[in-house]
Amino acid sequence: MTGVAPGRLISWVITAVLVGWLVVYNIMRVAGSTPADAALPSFLIGAALGLVALAIIMFVRTRLIASGRLHPMDADADVPDPSAITPDQRRVLSATWPIIAVAAVVQLVTGLWMLFDWQGTATVVRATAELIMAIWFIFAAVWMGWEARNLRGMDAGGIDSVALGALLTAVLAGVGISRQFVTGMQVITVIVVGVASVIAYWVVWYLVRRRGVPSMAIIAGLISLAALLLPLLTR
């Protein structure tokens, strides 16, 4: 795991698990499994496959760095403190915080809507998954609202976690589309938080590295697109 900060490695692990879960879940849905039947097995299988894929990628990355064919890309660098923000970085953060704030509002609306939908459903057919997802969306909304406030004050210390949280919401909203939990709002949520995740990962790249390819932003975009399209194609 040469040259990878612990926080960034945790982010990669969670991303690998999310990708694996999303792919396997939708494969099982195409094969005819119901959403309830596919939920847990797809998570276990997808998580295992995602971690195996990540291990292979990290092995190849380590070998390339050791041979000098790949630069570690300042993996241990952190985002600058508010006092060290440059004018260019200030402009980027000024344009970013409203996007995170909008994502927070959308998640709050979706979470509350799901909660009311769950409460209005007959007890015998209530889905516990809908309640859990509603709680996450509301929590994520409060959290991202707080981080949007921090970004407005030029404190980007939590931008990496915001990117990962938005990506997780996008994946969960994709599952919500598949389960038909307030589908219209789930579609809007995937789009909005997916864009927020891409931008947040790009901001991390801009603040920390600003060279090479913003790979996490690209991966976040692909995951968000899959979270939107795969459930719609399997309905």
C-alpha positions in Angstrom: 0.0 0.0 0.0 3.0 2.3 -0.7 2.3 6.0 -0.7 -1.3 5.9 0.3 -2.5 7.9 3.3 -4.8 5.9 5.7 -7.8 8.2 5.1 -7.5 7.9 1.4 -7.1 4.2 1.6 -10.3 3.9 3.6 -12.1 6.0 1.0 -10.8 3.6 -1.7 -12.0 0.6 0.2 -15.5 2.0 0.7 -15.6 3.0 -3.0 -14.6 -0.5 -4.0 -17.3 -2.0 -1.8 -19.9 0.3 -3.2 -19.0 -0.4 -6.8 -19.0 -4.2 -6.2 -22.4 -4.0 -4.5 -23.9 -1.9 -7.2 -22.7 -4.1 -10.0 -23.7 -7.4 -8.4 -27.0 -6.1 -7.1 -28.1 -5.1 -10.6 -26.8 -8.3 -12.2 -28.9 -10.3 -9.7 -31.9 -8.1 -10.5 -31.5 -8.7 -14.2 -31.3 -12.4 -13.4 -34.7 -12.2 -11.8 -34.0 -11.8 -8.1 -36.4 -9.5 -6.2 -34.9 -6.4 -4.6 -35.3 -7.9 -1.1 -33.7 -11.2 -2.1 -30.8 -9.5 -3.9 -29.9 -6.9 -1.2 -27.8 -8.9 1.3 -26.2 -11.5 -1.0 -25.3 -8.8 -3.5 -23.6 -6.7 -0.8 -21.6 -9.7 0.5 -20.5 -10.9 -3.0 -20.0 -7.4 -4.3 -18.0 -6.3 -1.4 -15.7 -9.3 -1.7 -15.2 -8.8 -5.4 -14.6 -5.1 -5.0 -11.9 -5.7 -2.3 -10.2 -8.3 -4.5 -10.2 -5.8 -7.4 -8.8 -3.1 -5.2 -6.1 -5.4 -3.9 -5.0 -6.2 -7.5 -5.0 -2.5 -8.4 -3.0 -1.6 -5.4 -0.5 -4.4 -6.1 0.0 -3.2 -9.6 0.3 0.4 -8.4 2.9 -0.5 -5.9 5.0 -2.3 -8.5 4.8 0.6 -10.9 5.9 3.1 -8.2 8.7 0.8 -7.2 9.9 0.6 -10.8 9.8 4.4 -11.1 7.1 4.3 -13.9 4.4 5.8 -11.7 4.7 8.8 -9.3 2.9 8.4 -6.0 1.2 11.7 -6.7 1.7 13.3 -3.3 -0.6 10.8 -1.7 0.1 12.0 1.8 -0.6 15.6 1.1 -3.6 17.3 2.9 -5.8 20.1 1.9 -4.4 23.5 3.0 -5.6 25.3 6.1 -7.9 28.2 5.7 -5.0 30.6 6.4 -3.0 29.1 3.5 -5.8 29.2 0.9 -4.7 31.0 -2.3 -7.0 33.4 -4.2 -7.5 30.7 -6.9 -8.4 28.1 -4.4 -10.7 30.7 -2.7 -12.6 31.1 -5.9 -13.0 27.4 -6.3 -14.3 26.9 -2.8 -16.7 29.9 -3.2 -18.2 28.1 -6.3 -18.3 24.7 -4.5 -20.1 25.4 -1.3 -23.5 26.3 -2.9 -23.4 22.9 -4.8 -22.8 21.0 -1.5 -25.6 23.1 0.1 -28.1 22.2 -2.7 -27.1 18.5 -2.3 -27.9 18.8 1.4 -31.3 20.3 0.7 -32.2 17.6 -1.9 -31.1 14.8 0.5 -33.2 16.4 3.3 -36.3 16.5 1.1 -35.8 13.0 -0.1 -35.2 11.6 3.4 -38.3 13.3 4.9 -40.4 12.2 1.9 -39.2 8.6 2.4 -39.9 8.8 6.1 -43.5 10.0 5.5 -43.9 7.4 2.8 -42.8 4.7 5.2 -45.1 5.9 7.9 -48.0 6.0 5.5 -47.5 2.4 4.4 -49.4 -0.5 6.0 -47.3 -2.1 8.8 -47.3 -5.5 7.2 -45.6 -4.3 4.0 -43.4 -1.6 5.4 -39.8 -1.9 4.2 -37.2 -1.5 6.9 -34.7 -0.6 4.2 -36.7 2.5 3.4 -36.6 3.7 7.0 -32.8 3.1 7.2 -32.2 5.0 4.0 -34.4 7.8 5.1 -32.4 8.2 8.3 -29.2 8.2 6.4 -30.4 10.8 3.9 -31.5 13.1 6.8 -28.2 12.6 8.6 -26.2 13.2 5.4 -28.2 16.4 4.7 -27.4 17.8 8.1 -23.7 16.8 7.8 -23.3 18.2 4.3 -25.1 21.4 5.3 -22.5 21.8 8.0 -19.7 21.2 5.6 -21.1 23.6 3.1 -21.0 26.2 5.9 -17.4 25.3 6.5 -16.5 25.6 2.8 -18.1 29.0 2.8 -15.6 29.9 5.5 -12.8 28.5 3.3 -12.3 25.4 5.6 -12.0 22.5 3.2 -10.8 20.0 5.8 -13.9 17.8 5.4 -14.2 17.9 1.6 -12.9 14.4 1.1 -15.5 12.9 3.4 -18.2 15.0 1.7 -17.2 13.5 -1.6 -17.4 9.9 -0.2 -20.7 10.6 1.6 -22.3 12.0 -1.5 -21.2 9.0 -3.4 -22.7 6.7 -0.8 -26.0 8.6 -1.1 -25.9 8.2 -4.9 -25.5 4.5 -4.6 -28.3 4.2 -2.0 -30.6 6.4 -4.1 -30.0 4.0 -7.0 -31.1 1.2 -4.7 -34.1 3.3 -3.8 -35.0 3.6 -7.5 -34.9 -0.2 -7.8 -37.0 -0.6 -4.7 -39.4 2.2 -6.0 -39.1 4.3 -2.8 -40.3 7.7 -4.0 -38.7 7.0 -7.3 -38.9 10.5 -8.8 -37.0 12.1 -5.9 -34.5 9.3 -5.9 -33.7 10.1 -9.6 -33.2 13.7 -8.7 -31.1 12.7 -5.7 -28.7 10.5 -7.7 -28.1 13.3 -10.2 -27.6 16.1 -7.7 -25.5 14.2 -5.2 -23.6 12.5 -8.0 -22.6 15.9 -9.4 -21.7 17.0 -5.9 -19.5 14.0 -5.4 -17.7 14.5 -8.7 -17.1 18.2 -7.9 -16.0 17.5 -4.3 -13.4 14.8 -5.5 -12.2 17.2 -8.2 -11.8 19.9 -5.5 -9.7 17.5 -3.4 -7.5 16.9 -6.5 -7.3 20.6 -7.2 -6.3 21.5 -3.6 -3.9 18.7 -3.0 -2.4 17.6 -6.3 -3.4 19.5 -9.4 -1.5 17.2 -11.7 -2.2 14.0 -13.4 -5.8 12.8 -13.8 -8.5 13.5 -11.1 -9.2 9.7 -11.1 -11.6 9.7 -8.1 -13.8 12.4 -9.7 -14.0 10.3 -12.8 -14.8 7.1 -10.8 -17.4 8.9 -8.8 -19.1 10.1 -12.0 -19.1 6.5 -13.4 -20.5 5.1 -10.2 -23.2 7.8 -10.0 -24.2 7.2 -13.7 -24.4 3.5 -13.0 -26.5 4.1 -9.9 -28.9 6.0 -12.1 -29.1 3.9 -15.2 -28.8 0.3 -14.0 -31.9 0.4 -11.7 -33.9 2.0 -14.5 -32.8 -0.6 -17.0 -33.7 -3.5 -14.6 -37.1 -2.3 -13.6 
